[in-house]
Amino acid sequence: MGNIMTNRLDRGFERYQDEFESAALKVLRSGWYILGKELENFEKNYADFTGSRFCAGCGNGLDALTLACRAIGISAGDEVIVQGNTFIASAMGISAAGGTPVFVEPDEYYQLDPSQIEQHITERTKAVMVVHLYGQTAKAEEIKAICDKHGLKMIEDCAQSHGAYAGGKMSGTVGDIGCFSFYPSKNLGCFGDGGAIVTDNEEYAAHIRQLRNYGSSVRYHNEELGVNSRLDEMQAALLNVRLSHLKELNEERKAAAAVYNAGITNPKIIKPVCREGAEHVYHQYVIRCSERDALAEHLKNKGVDTIIHYPIPPHLSKAYAFLGLKEGSLPITEEYAKTVLSIPMYNGITKEEQQTVIEAINEF
Ligand SMILES: *Cc1c(COP(=O)(O)O)cnc(C)c1O
């Protein structure tokens, strides 16, 4: 028997296999594969689900972030404040639009710390990007108030927080634009690459629809330099199926997290805590341990795979060496990178699998 893996996409498929297969066949037989009814349908469904006026599909999460940054007017020389401990796509979305990410420290819930923002605002700051990391929502309303006070836009990176509420509103709808990835392992995953933005701003939605299609709204009339980044009919159709089950899928992840919370008792382990007023949909179940690498090795030998989200913070990556940020510039972010560990968490994980994980962790 192989190790318990960190993710099992096959179980997510098998669960609604008949629905997925009939949706896929319908698209195959339709003779229409890009920018059609399935996408329109999904955009309407996802706007409704999030409580937004508009949704626009695109090719992936990075493009959602990039196009959102372009829509709010980020260009060369503009700074966007973002947390240091994120997947590098958050930063690359800012960079791809021509802007510069300004990394700040996270709070104890791994989210952007509102108290870190104002000291980093300069003449060139145009926006704040809030990442709801690991599936827990950040203090989005508090951050929005800071943005309003300083005339800044707010973008939310919701690639890990589909369906999670940040206070009274769903993540992605607190700021100006919410950006989603539908990469297969996400809480709302498709069967390839996919992404979308949600917004209440009609101009932003129309602009992003134009940008995603070569900068044209009317065929062969190209208003600006756009990209090719569309959510295809197949992925949209499959997402419509998954979206209809997202609530129960998120509840199942929460239940699995509760099993870990109750079962893991090893004092060497720091378990994730959900902040009062936040929601956590457990895209990842991330623990911390000062002997992280030894723990990972021990778990591997006990039949449990793990993964680190993320071992190299963006500011220390080669890609961002040009910013000139040295080790020690973001101590909390760097400490997290050295100590975090994600244990198996996915829809369809069994009680037995979780028991194996729990026993292996408690033995360490
Ligand atoms: C997955 C992810 C992205 C990027 O999504 P892609 O669809 O892979 O481009 C961006 N930000 C965060 C926080 C993510 O987890």
The ligand as a Gaussian input file, in Angstrom:
#p B3LYP/6-31G(d) Opt

LIG

0 1
 C       -3.197000      28.555000      -6.891000
 C       -2.948000      29.941000      -6.491000
 C       -2.798000      30.976000      -7.431000
 C       -2.622000      30.749000      -8.902000
 O       -3.546000      29.995000      -9.548000
 P       -3.213000      29.309000     -10.945000
 O       -4.553000      28.917000     -11.451000
 O       -2.336000      28.139000     -10.669000
 O       -2.546000      30.313000     -11.810000
 C       -2.691000      32.271000      -6.966000
 N       -2.685000      32.552000      -5.660000
 C       -2.806000      31.596000      -4.726000
 C       -2.817000      31.985000      -3.280000
 C       -2.918000      30.258000      -5.101000
 O       -3.013000      29.314000      -4.159000

